[in-house]
């Protein structure tokens, strides 16, 4: 029997199996289709075969990174969540996925990676806390730059800059998209019948982070919560297909409550901070040695040991001679 494909994803939080939209799409589709994947949840993208997440390493040692490519590969392996869709339903599914890519994804990128308070208080902090040293010092900023480039590409504007007008436009488009999705879902459990499809995976992957994250600027979340059928849709998928992540979220809330274990983690956190500072200090000293900064200081010390000729320092004759 062939070894199962390996799926590398960002680890989860906030009661979600992953904090990444693309990872959530792939995870949900794999669950819906019953694909037997070997799952590796990590917090260091450099450990993935592609250097990015998600990444699927097939048993033929091929590596796929885009969610659409991973889903196509799973379909070829006979794990097809869209098998029972009619031609019209298949076309509708593609249309709604394209709509989300155009209208909802840019707002998601802006909310998590561009909006200043959300990025500093939630996104950058989460990745910095979960990534290993020293990646946590520079990789979140590099990831933010990549997301900003992706936003510019999606909007077709290379000079795109953050601002109030852009935020209003992106959030307005996202709200319209969510309204259309809500109308299409109606009172149904899934978008096409009683079984979830690839559209359900894409909708879940885009909406679940909005619903579950604790962003200071929560305009998208406020609108999503006003659409009860979409919030129930996300909650039902978490309950049916990712029950363990929901239980982990509940236990995390208990362990971090002020009455119980919040202060139990303080010594470990301070110890990690101290170790990080010591390692950073060692790195700076090593850099100083390698670049010769220490040798320059040594020359300065020798100069101090030998009393200089005060009449020659800064004399006009020396300056003219130079």
Buried (B, 14 or more C-beta within 10 A) or exposed (E): EEEEBBBBBBBBBBBBBBBBBBBBBBBBBBBBBEBEBEEBBBBBBEEBBBEBBBBBBBEEEEBBBBBBBBBEBBBEBEBBBBEEBEEEBBEBBEEBBEBBBEBBBBBBBBBBBBBEEBBEBBBBEBBBEBBEEEBBEEBBEEBBEEBBEBBBEBBEEEEBEBEEEBBEBBBEBBBEBBBBBBEBBEEEBBBBEEBBBBBBBBBBBBBBBBBBBEBEBBBBBEBBEEBEBBBEBBBBBBEEBBEEBBEBBEEEEEEEEEEEEEEEEEEEEEEEEEEBEEEEEEEEEEEBEEEEEEEEEEEEEEEEEEEEEEEEEEEEEEEEEE
